[in-house]
């Protein structure tokens, strides 16, 4: 889940959902550009800090009836100690 070569930043969605690629730009969205593959373009990163702990992360704004954008969002909740 770390995208930093030193392991200092974590992709919170992949950390908490290791078996889900979490596409945020998907063909189910009517604003998605035709011909572009599904992809993950939205991220929330966190450093390794014992006082800031991500505890849930999900893809949001996936309502295909009235999408807000050509991609979905990511919501991560943190526990602050």
mmCIF file as gemmi writes it, N, C-alpha and C atoms, coordinates in Angstrom:
data_model
loop_
_atom_site.group_PDB
_atom_site.id
_atom_site.type_symbol
_atom_site.label_atom_id
_atom_site.label_alt_id
_atom_site.label_comp_id
_atom_site.label_asym_id
_atom_site.label_entity_id
_atom_site.label_seq_id
_atom_site.pdbx_PDB_ins_code
_atom_site.Cartn_x
_atom_site.Cartn_y
_atom_site.Cartn_z
_atom_site.occupancy
_atom_site.B_iso_or_equiv
_atom_site.pdbx_formal_charge
_atom_site.auth_seq_id
_atom_site.auth_asym_id
_atom_site.pdbx_PDB_model_num
ATOM 1 N N . UNK Axp A 1 ? 0.795 -1.22 0 1 0 ? 1 A 1
ATOM 2 C CA . UNK Axp A 1 ? 0 0 0 1 0 ? 1 A 1
ATOM 3 C C . UNK Axp A 1 ? 0.834 1.279 0 1 0 ? 1 A 1
ATOM 4 N N . UNK Axp A 2 ? 2.133 1.19 0.194 1 0 ? 2 A 1
ATOM 5 C CA . UNK Axp A 2 ? 2.94 2.394 0.221 1 0 ? 2 A 1
ATOM 6 C C . UNK Axp A 2 ? 3.382 2.777 -1.178 1 0 ? 2 A 1
ATOM 7 N N . UNK Axp A 3 ? 3.191 4.035 -1.551 1 0 ? 3 A 1
ATOM 8 C CA . UNK Axp A 3 ? 3.652 4.526 -2.843 1 0 ? 3 A 1
ATOM 9 C C . UNK Axp A 3 ? 4.912 5.361 -2.696 1 0 ? 3 A 1
ATOM 10 N N . UNK Axp A 4 ? 5.42 5.484 -1.506 1 0 ? 4 A 1
ATOM 11 C CA . UNK Axp A 4 ? 6.636 6.235 -1.246 1 0 ? 4 A 1
ATOM 12 C C . UNK Axp A 4 ? 7.777 5.241 -1.101 1 0 ? 4 A 1
ATOM 13 N N . UNK Axp A 5 ? 8.875 5.443 -1.826 1 0 ? 5 A 1
ATOM 14 C CA . UNK Axp A 5 ? 9.975 4.471 -1.743 1 0 ? 5 A 1
ATOM 15 C C . UNK Axp A 5 ? 10.515 4.262 -0.34 1 0 ? 5 A 1
ATOM 16 N N . UNK Axp A 6 ? 10.364 5.246 0.531 1 0 ? 6 A 1
ATOM 17 C CA . UNK Axp A 6 ? 10.826 5.104 1.909 1 0 ? 6 A 1
ATOM 18 C C . UNK Axp A 6 ? 9.76 4.515 2.822 1 0 ? 6 A 1
ATOM 19 N N . UNK Axp A 7 ? 8.578 4.237 2.262 1 0 ? 7 A 1
ATOM 20 C CA . UNK Axp A 7 ? 7.51 3.655 3.059 1 0 ? 7 A 1
ATOM 21 C C . UNK Axp A 7 ? 6.858 4.624 4.018 1 0 ? 7 A 1
ATOM 22 N N . UNK Axp A 8 ? 6.939 5.922 3.737 1 0 ? 8 A 1
ATOM 23 C CA . UNK Axp A 8 ? 6.424 6.917 4.667 1 0 ? 8 A 1
ATOM 24 C C . UNK Axp A 8 ? 4.969 7.307 4.4 1 0 ? 8 A 1
ATOM 25 N N . UNK Axp A 9 ? 4.477 7.129 3.172 1 0 ? 9 A 1
ATOM 26 C CA . UNK Axp A 9 ? 3.096 7.47 2.848 1 0 ? 9 A 1
ATOM 27 C C . UNK Axp A 9 ? 2.32 6.216 2.493 1 0 ? 9 A 1
ATOM 28 N N . UNK Axp A 10 ? 1.108 6.129 3.007 1 0 ? 10 A 1
ATOM 29 C CA . UNK Axp A 10 ? 0.257 4.974 2.749 1 0 ? 10 A 1
ATOM 30 C C . UNK Axp A 10 ? -0.997 5.4 2.009 1 0 ? 10 A 1
ATOM 31 N N . UNK Axp A 11 ? -1.381 4.615 1.018 1 0 ? 11 A 1
ATOM 32 C CA . UNK Axp A 11 ? -2.666 4.781 0.339 1 0 ? 11 A 1
ATOM 33 C C . UNK Axp A 11 ? -3.698 4.17 1.278 1 0 ? 11 A 1
ATOM 34 N N . UNK Axp A 12 ? -4.494 5.008 1.922 1 0 ? 12 A 1
ATOM 35 C CA . UNK Axp A 12 ? -5.397 4.528 2.963 1 0 ? 12 A 1
ATOM 36 C C . UNK Axp A 12 ? -6.465 3.58 2.43 1 0 ? 12 A 1
ATOM 37 N N . UNK Axp A 13 ? -6.943 3.791 1.191 1 0 ? 13 A 1
ATOM 38 C CA . UNK Axp A 13 ? -7.967 2.904 0.648 1 0 ? 13 A 1
ATOM 39 C C . UNK Axp A 13 ? -7.412 1.494 0.459 1 0 ? 13 A 1
ATOM 40 N N . UNK Axp A 14 ? -6.237 1.373 -0.152 1 0 ? 14 A 1
ATOM 41 C CA . UNK Axp A 14 ? -5.653 0.044 -0.382 1 0 ? 14 A 1
ATOM 42 C C . UNK Axp A 14 ? -5.243 -0.609 0.934 1 0 ? 14 A 1
ATOM 43 N N . UNK Axp A 15 ? -4.827 0.177 1.894 1 0 ? 15 A 1
ATOM 44 C CA . UNK Axp A 15 ? -4.472 -0.369 3.201 1 0 ? 15 A 1
ATOM 45 C C . UNK Axp A 15 ? -5.668 -1.041 3.858 1 0 ? 15 A 1
ATOM 46 N N . UNK Axp A 16 ? -6.841 -0.395 3.767 1 0 ? 16 A 1
ATOM 47 C CA . UNK Axp A 16 ? -8.035 -0.899 4.436 1 0 ? 16 A 1
ATOM 48 C C . UNK Axp A 16 ? -8.906 -1.792 3.565 1 0 ? 16 A 1
ATOM 49 N N . UNK Axp A 17 ? -8.642 -1.835 2.265 1 0 ? 17 A 1
ATOM 50 C CA . UNK Axp A 17 ? -9.402 -2.663 1.316 1 0 ? 17 A 1
ATOM 51 C C . UNK Axp A 17 ? -8.423 -3.371 0.377 1 0 ? 17 A 1
ATOM 52 N N . UNK Axp A 18 ? -7.575 -4.233 0.908 1 0 ? 18 A 1
ATOM 53 C CA . UNK Axp A 18 ? -6.48 -4.796 0.104 1 0 ? 18 A 1
ATOM 54 C C . UNK Axp A 18 ? -6.93 -5.628 -1.093 1 0 ? 18 A 1
ATOM 55 N N . UNK Axp A 19 ? -8.133 -6.15 -1.089 1 0 ? 19 A 1
ATOM 56 C CA . UNK Axp A 19 ? -8.604 -6.992 -2.189 1 0 ? 19 A 1
ATOM 57 C C . UNK Axp A 19 ? -9.459 -6.242 -3.202 1 0 ? 19 A 1
ATOM 58 N N . UNK Axp A 20 ? -9.547 -4.918 -3.07 1 0 ? 20 A 1
ATOM 59 C CA . UNK Axp A 20 ? -10.392 -4.104 -3.947 1 0 ? 20 A 1
ATOM 60 C C . UNK Axp A 20 ? -9.526 -3.044 -4.622 1 0 ? 20 A 1
ATOM 61 N N . UNK Axp A 21 ? -9.538 -3.002 -5.946 1 0 ? 21 A 1
ATOM 62 C CA . UNK Axp A 21 ? -8.742 -2.011 -6.669 1 0 ? 21 A 1
ATOM 63 C C . UNK Axp A 21 ? -9.284 -0.602 -6.504 1 0 ? 21 A 1
ATOM 64 N N . UNK Axp A 22 ? -10.567 -0.465 -6.189 1 0 ? 22 A 1
ATOM 65 C CA . UNK Axp A 22 ? -11.144 0.837 -5.881 1 0 ? 22 A 1
ATOM 66 C C . UNK Axp A 22 ? -11.183 1.796 -7.05 1 0 ? 22 A 1
ATOM 67 N N . UNK Axp A 23 ? -11.688 1.318 -8.201 1 0 ? 23 A 1
ATOM 68 C CA . UNK Axp A 23 ? -11.776 2.208 -9.36 1 0 ? 23 A 1
ATOM 69 C C . UNK Axp A 23 ? -12.561 3.459 -9.007 1 0 ? 23 A 1
ATOM 70 N N . UNK Axp A 24 ? -12.007 4.62 -9.295 1 0 ? 24 A 1
ATOM 71 C CA . UNK Axp A 24 ? -12.735 5.873 -9.109 1 0 ? 24 A 1
ATOM 72 C C . UNK Axp A 24 ? -13.107 6.497 -10.444 1 0 ? 24 A 1
ATOM 73 N N . UNK Axp A 25 ? -12.588 5.979 -11.53 1 0 ? 25 A 1
ATOM 74 C CA . UNK Axp A 25 ? -12.929 6.429 -12.875 1 0 ? 25 A 1
ATOM 75 C C . UNK Axp A 25 ? -13.409 5.189 -13.612 1 0 ? 25 A 1
ATOM 76 N N . UNK Axp A 26 ? -14.724 4.968 -13.622 1 0 ? 26 A 1
ATOM 77 C CA . UNK Axp A 26 ? -15.254 3.716 -14.141 1 0 ? 26 A 1
ATOM 78 C C . UNK Axp A 26 ? -16.254 3.891 -15.261 1 0 ? 26 A 1
ATOM 79 N N . UNK Axp A 27 ? -16.359 2.874 -16.104 1 0 ? 27 A 1
ATOM 80 C CA . UNK Axp A 27 ? -17.239 2.936 -17.271 1 0 ? 27 A 1
ATOM 81 C C . UNK Axp A 27 ? -18.718 2.976 -16.908 1 0 ? 27 A 1
ATOM 82 N N . UNK Axp A 28 ? -19.099 2.655 -15.669 1 0 ? 28 A 1
ATOM 83 C CA . UNK Axp A 28 ? -20.499 2.748 -15.256 1 0 ? 28 A 1
ATOM 84 C C . UNK Axp A 28 ? -20.95 4.203 -15.139 1 0 ? 28 A 1
ATOM 85 N N . UNK Axp A 29 ? -20.002 5.126 -15.01 1 0 ? 29 A 1
ATOM 86 C CA . UNK Axp A 29 ? -20.318 6.543 -14.893 1 0 ? 29 A 1
ATOM 87 C C . UNK Axp A 29 ? -20.56 7.119 -16.287 1 0 ? 29 A 1
ATOM 88 N N . UNK Axp A 30 ? -21.728 7.737 -16.537 1 0 ? 30 A 1
ATOM 89 C CA . UNK Axp A 30 ? -22.02 8.26 -17.876 1 0 ? 30 A 1
ATOM 90 C C . UNK Axp A 30 ? -21.09 9.396 -18.319 1 0 ? 30 A 1
ATOM 91 N N . UNK Axp A 31 ? -20.392 10.034 -17.39 1 0 ? 31 A 1
ATOM 92 C CA . UNK Axp A 31 ? -19.441 11.091 -17.761 1 0 ? 31 A 1
ATOM 93 C C . UNK Axp A 31 ? -18.049 10.545 -18.083 1 0 ? 31 A 1
ATOM 94 N N . UNK Axp A 32 ? -17.853 9.268 -17.878 1 0 ? 32 A 1
ATOM 95 C CA . UNK Axp A 32 ? -16.563 8.63 -18.162 1 0 ? 32 A 1
ATOM 96 C C . UNK Axp A 32 ? -16.261 8.734 -19.654 1 0 ? 32 A 1
ATOM 97 N N . UNK Axp A 33 ? -15.042 9.075 -20.015 1 0 ? 33 A 1
ATOM 98 C CA . UNK Axp A 33 ? -14.657 9.207 -21.415 1 0 ? 33 A 1
ATOM 99 C C . UNK Axp A 33 ? -14.648 7.844 -22.091 1 0 ? 33 A 1
ATOM 100 N N . UNK Axp A 34 ? -15.366 7.738 -23.195 1 0 ? 34 A 1
ATOM 101 C CA . UNK Axp A 34 ? -15.458 6.476 -23.937 1 0 ? 34 A 1
ATOM 102 C C . UNK Axp A 34 ? -14.069 6.051 -24.386 1 0 ? 34 A 1
ATOM 103 N N . UNK Axp A 35 ? -13.773 4.777 -24.215 1 0 ? 35 A 1
ATOM 104 C CA . UNK Axp A 35 ? -12.495 4.224 -24.639 1 0 ? 35 A 1
ATOM 105 C C . UNK Axp A 35 ? -11.417 4.224 -23.576 1 0 ? 35 A 1
ATOM 106 N N . UNK Axp A 36 ? -11.595 5 -22.52 1 0 ? 36 A 1
ATOM 107 C CA . UNK Axp A 36 ? -10.612 4.983 -21.438 1 0 ? 36 A 1
ATOM 108 C C . UNK Axp A 36 ? -10.909 3.808 -20.514 1 0 ? 36 A 1
ATOM 109 N N . UNK Axp A 37 ? -9.883 3.118 -20.066 1 0 ? 37 A 1
ATOM 110 C CA . UNK Axp A 37 ? -10.116 1.985 -19.158 1 0 ? 37 A 1
ATOM 111 C C . UNK Axp A 37 ? -10.496 2.466 -17.761 1 0 ? 37 A 1
ATOM 112 N N . UNK Axp A 38 ? -11.105 1.572 -16.984 1 0 ? 38 A 1
ATOM 113 C CA . UNK Axp A 38 ? -11.356 1.871 -15.574 1 0 ? 38 A 1
ATOM 114 C C . UNK Axp A 38 ? -10.01 2.131 -14.906 1 0 ? 38 A 1
ATOM 115 N N . UNK Axp A 39 ? -9.995 3.035 -13.956 1 0 ? 39 A 1
ATOM 116 C CA . UNK Axp A 39 ? -8.737 3.377 -13.299 1 0 ? 39 A 1
ATOM 117 C C . UNK Axp A 39 ? -9.001 3.935 -11.914 1 0 ? 39 A 1
ATOM 118 N N . UNK Axp A 40 ? -7.972 4.02 -11.153 1 0 ? 40 A 1
ATOM 119 C CA . UNK Axp A 40 ? -8.014 4.662 -9.839 1 0 ? 40 A 1
ATOM 120 C C . UNK Axp A 40 ? -7.278 5.98 -9.948 1 0 ? 40 A 1
ATOM 121 N N . UNK Axp A 41 ? -8.007 7.1 -9.844 1 0 ? 41 A 1
ATOM 122 C CA . UNK Axp A 41 ? -7.368 8.406 -9.978 1 0 ? 41 A 1
ATOM 123 C C . UNK Axp A 41 ? -7.507 9.257 -8.718 1 0 ? 41 A 1
ATOM 124 N N . UNK Axp A 42 ? -8.181 8.751 -7.716 1 0 ? 42 A 1
ATOM 125 C CA . UNK Axp A 42 ? -8.367 9.499 -6.468 1 0 ? 42 A 1
ATOM 126 C C . UNK Axp A 42 ? -7.723 8.74 -5.316 1 0 ? 42 A 1
ATOM 127 N N . UNK Axp A 43 ? -6.998 9.445 -4.494 1 0 ? 43 A 1
ATOM 128 C CA . UNK Axp A 43 ? -6.264 8.834 -3.392 1 0 ? 43 A 1
ATOM 129 C C . UNK Axp A 43 ? -6.344 9.711 -2.149 1 0 ? 43 A 1
ATOM 130 N N . UNK Axp A 44 ? -6.236 9.075 -0.992 1 0 ? 44 A 1
ATOM 131 C CA . UNK Axp A 44 ? -5.991 9.779 0.264 1 0 ? 44 A 1
ATOM 132 C C . UNK Axp A 44 ? -4.792 9.087 0.89 1 0 ? 44 A 1
ATOM 133 N N . UNK Axp A 45 ? -3.733 9.85 1.085 1 0 ? 45 A 1
ATOM 134 C CA . UNK Axp A 45 ? -2.503 9.313 1.651 1 0 ? 45 A 1
ATOM 135 C C . UNK Axp A 45 ? -2.369 9.737 3.106 1 0 ? 45 A 1
ATOM 136 N N . UNK Axp A 46 ? -1.685 8.905 3.863 1 0 ? 46 A 1
ATOM 137 C CA . UNK Axp A 46 ? -1.412 9.203 5.256 1 0 ? 46 A 1
ATOM 138 C C . UNK Axp A 46 ? 0.019 8.777 5.561 1 0 ? 46 A 1
ATOM 139 N N . UNK Axp A 47 ? 0.669 9.552 6.397 1 0 ? 47 A 1
ATOM 140 C CA . UNK Axp A 47 ? 1.999 9.122 6.809 1 0 ? 47 A 1
ATOM 141 C C . UNK Axp A 47 ? 1.864 8.126 7.963 1 0 ? 47 A 1
ATOM 142 N N . UNK Axp A 48 ? 2.946 7.508 8.299 1 0 ? 48 A 1
ATOM 143 C CA . UNK Axp A 48 ? 2.934 6.546 9.402 1 0 ? 48 A 1
ATOM 144 C C . UNK Axp A 48 ? 3.037 7.342 10.695 1 0 ? 48 A 1
ATOM 145 N N . UNK Axp A 49 ? 1.899 7.494 11.359 1 0 ? 49 A 1
ATOM 146 C CA . UNK Axp A 49 ? 1.827 8.298 12.568 1 0 ? 49 A 1
ATOM 147 C C . UNK Axp A 49 ? 0.942 7.551 13.563 1 0 ? 49 A 1
ATOM 148 N N . UNK Axp A 50 ? 1.488 7.145 14.692 1 0 ? 50 A 1
ATOM 149 C CA . UNK Axp A 50 ? 0.684 6.383 15.653 1 0 ? 50 A 1
ATOM 150 C C . UNK Axp A 50 ? -0.468 7.168 16.264 1 0 ? 50 A 1
ATOM 151 N N . UNK Axp A 51 ? -0.534 8.487 16.036 1 0 ? 51 A 1
ATOM 152 C CA . UNK Axp A 51 ? -1.615 9.292 16.59 1 0 ? 51 A 1
ATOM 153 C C . UNK Axp A 51 ? -2.715 9.59 15.582 1 0 ? 51 A 1
ATOM 154 N N . UNK Axp A 52 ? -2.508 9.201 14.306 1 0 ? 52 A 1
ATOM 155 C CA . UNK Axp A 52 ? -3.504 9.405 13.254 1 0 ? 52 A 1
ATOM 156 C C . UNK Axp A 52 ? -3.672 8.064 12.543 1 0 ? 52 A 1
ATOM 157 N N . UNK Axp A 53 ? -4.77 7.367 12.84 1 0 ? 53 A 1
ATOM 158 C CA . UNK Axp A 53 ? -4.954 6.002 12.37 1 0 ? 53 A 1
ATOM 159 C C . UNK Axp A 53 ? -6.162 5.917 11.444 1 0 ? 53 A 1
ATOM 160 N N . UNK Axp A 54 ? -5.956 5.559 10.159 1 0 ? 54 A 1
ATOM 161 C CA . UNK Axp A 54 ? -7.113 5.375 9.282 1 0 ? 54 A 1
ATOM 162 C C . UNK Axp A 54 ? -7.865 4.11 9.693 1 0 ? 54 A 1
ATOM 163 N N . UNK Axp A 55 ? -9.205 4.206 9.834 1 0 ? 55 A 1
ATOM 164 C CA . UNK Axp A 55 ? -9.951 3.026 10.258 1 0 ? 55 A 1
ATOM 165 C C . UNK Axp A 55 ? -11.048 2.61 9.279 1 0 ? 55 A 1
ATOM 166 N N . UNK Axp A 56 ? -11.416 3.463 8.327 1 0 ? 56 A 1
ATOM 167 C CA . UNK Axp A 56 ? -12.351 3.047 7.282 1 0 ? 56 A 1
ATOM 168 C C . UNK Axp A 56 ? -12.104 3.906 6.049 1 0 ? 56 A 1
ATOM 169 N N . UNK Axp A 57 ? -12.314 3.293 4.893 1 0 ? 57 A 1
ATOM 170 C CA . UNK Axp A 57 ? -12.139 4.018 3.64 1 0 ? 57 A 1
ATOM 171 C C . UNK Axp A 57 ? -13.057 3.402 2.603 1 0 ? 57 A 1
ATOM 172 N N . UNK Axp A 58 ? -13.76 4.261 1.841 1 0 ? 58 A 1
ATOM 173 C CA . UNK Axp A 58 ? -14.681 3.739 0.84 1 0 ? 58 A 1
ATOM 174 C C . UNK Axp A 58 ? -14.756 4.689 -0.352 1 0 ? 58 A 1
ATOM 175 N N . UNK Axp A 59 ? -15.219 4.149 -1.469 1 0 ? 59 A 1
ATOM 176 C CA . UNK Axp A 59 ? -15.468 4.93 -2.671 1 0 ? 59 A 1
ATOM 177 C C . UNK Axp A 59 ? -16.866 5.533 -2.534 1 0 ? 59 A 1
ATOM 178 N N . UNK Axp A 60 ? -16.995 6.829 -2.795 1 0 ? 60 A 1
ATOM 179 C CA . UNK Axp A 60 ? -18.285 7.51 -2.622 1 0 ? 60 A 1
ATOM 180 C C . UNK Axp A 60 ? -18.714 8.212 -3.914 1 0 ? 60 A 1
ATOM 181 N N . UNK Axp A 61 ? -19.93 8.702 -3.923 1 0 ? 61 A 1
ATOM 182 C CA . UNK Axp A 61 ? -20.536 9.395 -5.065 1 0 ? 61 A 1
ATOM 183 C C . UNK Axp A 61 ? -20.627 8.489 -6.288 1 0 ? 61 A 1
ATOM 184 N N . UNK Axp A 62 ? -21.053 7.234 -6.082 1 0 ? 62 A 1
ATOM 185 C CA . UNK Axp A 62 ? -21.169 6.275 -7.178 1 0 ? 62 A 1
ATOM 186 C C . UNK Axp A 62 ? -22.577 6.202 -7.752 1 0 ? 62 A 1
ATOM 187 N N . UNK Axp A 63 ? -23.433 7.157 -7.44 1 0 ? 63 A 1
ATOM 188 C CA . UNK Axp A 63 ? -24.794 7.16 -7.946 1 0 ? 63 A 1
ATOM 189 C C . UNK Axp A 63 ? -24.779 7.447 -9.447 1 0 ? 63 A 1
ATOM 190 N N . UNK Axp A 64 ? -25.014 6.412 -10.263 1 0 ? 64 A 1
ATOM 191 C CA . UNK Axp A 64 ? -24.946 6.589 -11.713 1 0 ? 64 A 1
ATOM 192 C C . UNK Axp A 64 ? -26.162 7.321 -12.267 1 0 ? 64 A 1
ATOM 193 N N . UNK Axp A 65 ? -27.234 7.469 -11.481 1 0 ? 65 A 1
ATOM 194 C CA . UNK Axp A 65 ? -28.417 8.197 -11.947 1 0 ? 65 A 1
ATOM 195 C C . UNK Axp A 65 ? -28.14 9.698 -12.021 1 0 ? 65 A 1
ATOM 196 N N . UNK Axp A 66 ? -27.344 10.205 -11.104 1 0 ? 66 A 1
ATOM 197 C CA . UNK Axp A 66 ? -27.009 11.631 -11.113 1 0 ? 66 A 1
ATOM 198 C C . UNK Axp A 66 ? -25.58 11.832 -10.616 1 0 ? 66 A 1
ATOM 199 N N . UNK Axp A 67 ? -24.593 11.386 -11.406 1 0 ? 67 A 1
ATOM 200 C CA . UNK Axp A 67 ? -23.2 11.507 -10.966 1 0 ? 67 A 1
ATOM 201 C C . UNK Axp A 67 ? -22.769 12.967 -10.861 1 0 ? 67 A 1
ATOM 202 N N . UNK Axp A 68 ? -21.862 13.235 -9.949 1 0 ? 68 A 1
ATOM 203 C CA . UNK Axp A 68 ? -21.378 14.596 -9.739 1 0 ? 68 A 1
ATOM 204 C C . UNK Axp A 68 ? -20.165 14.925 -10.592 1 0 ? 68 A 1
ATOM 205 N N . UNK Axp A 69 ? -19.492 13.905 -11.116 1 0 ? 69 A 1
ATOM 206 C CA . UNK Axp A 69 ? -18.245 14.124 -11.833 1 0 ? 69 A 1
ATOM 207 C C . UNK Axp A 69 ? -17.977 12.925 -12.739 1 0 ? 69 A 1
ATOM 208 N N . UNK Axp A 70 ? -16.886 12.986 -13.493 1 0 ? 70 A 1
ATOM 209 C CA . UNK Axp A 70 ? -16.494 11.844 -14.315 1 0 ? 70 A 1
ATOM 210 C C . UNK Axp A 70 ? -15.716 10.809 -13.512 1 0 ? 70 A 1
ATOM 211 N N . UNK Axp A 71 ? -15.542 11.067 -12.233 1 0 ? 71 A 1
ATOM 212 C CA . UNK Axp A 71 ? -14.902 10.083 -11.359 1 0 ? 71 A 1
ATOM 213 C C . UNK Axp A 71 ? -15.549 10.158 -9.984 1 0 ? 71 A 1
ATOM 214 N N . UNK Axp A 72 ? -15.357 9.101 -9.214 1 0 ? 72 A 1
ATOM 215 C CA . UNK Axp A 72 ? -15.92 9.015 -7.869 1 0 ? 72 A 1
ATOM 216 C C . UNK Axp A 72 ? -14.919 9.548 -6.85 1 0 ? 72 A 1
ATOM 217 N N . UNK Axp A 73 ? -15.349 9.695 -5.648 1 0 ? 73 A 1
ATOM 218 C CA . UNK Axp A 73 ? -14.467 10.181 -4.592 1 0 ? 73 A 1
ATOM 219 C C . UNK Axp A 73 ? -14.049 9.073 -3.646 1 0 ? 73 A 1
ATOM 220 N N . UNK Axp A 74 ? -13.135 9.394 -2.774 1 0 ? 74 A 1
ATOM 221 C CA . UNK Axp A 74 ? -12.671 8.481 -1.728 1 0 ? 74 A 1
ATOM 222 C C . UNK Axp A 74 ? -12.895 9.181 -0.395 1 0 ? 74 A 1
ATOM 223 N N . UNK Axp A 75 ? -13.473 8.462 0.549 1 0 ? 75 A 1
ATOM 224 C CA . UNK Axp A 75 ? -13.685 8.984 1.904 1 0 ? 75 A 1
ATOM 225 C C . UNK Axp A 75 ? -12.955 8.085 2.877 1 0 ? 75 A 1
ATOM 226 N N . UNK Axp A 76 ? -12.032 8.643 3.634 1 0 ? 76 A 1
ATOM 227 C CA . UNK Axp A 76 ? -11.309 7.895 4.659 1 0 ? 76 A 1
ATOM 228 C C . UNK Axp A 76 ? -11.57 8.557 5.996 1 0 ? 76 A 1
ATOM 229 N N . UNK Axp A 77 ? -11.902 7.756 6.987 1 0 ? 77 A 1
ATOM 230 C CA . UNK Axp A 77 ? -12.088 8.226 8.353 1 0 ? 77 A 1
ATOM 231 C C . UNK Axp A 77 ? -10.848 7.876 9.161 1 0 ? 77 A 1
ATOM 232 N N . UNK Axp A 78 ? -10.455 8.8 10.029 1 0 ? 78 A 1
ATOM 233 C CA . UNK Axp A 78 ? -9.259 8.629 10.851 1 0 ? 78 A 1
ATOM 234 C C . UNK Axp A 78 ? -9.609 8.713 12.329 1 0 ? 78 A 1
ATOM 235 N N . UNK Axp A 79 ? -8.913 7.947 13.124 1 0 ? 79 A 1
ATOM 236 C CA . UNK Axp A 79 ? -8.989 8.049 14.571 1 0 ? 79 A 1
ATOM 237 C C . UNK Axp A 79 ? -7.804 8.911 15.01 1 0 ? 79 A 1
ATOM 238 N N . UNK Axp A 80 ? -8.095 9.996 15.705 1 0 ? 80 A 1
ATOM 239 C CA . UNK Axp A 80 ? -7.039 10.898 16.186 1 0 ? 80 A 1
ATOM 240 C C . UNK Axp A 80 ? -6.806 10.647 17.674 1 0 ? 80 A 1
ATOM 241 N N . UNK Axp A 81 ? -5.629 10.26 18.012 1 0 ? 81 A 1
ATOM 242 C CA . UNK Axp A 81 ? -5.295 9.958 19.41 1 0 ? 81 A 1
ATOM 243 C C . UNK Axp A 81 ? -4.58 11.113 20.078 1 0 ? 81 A 1
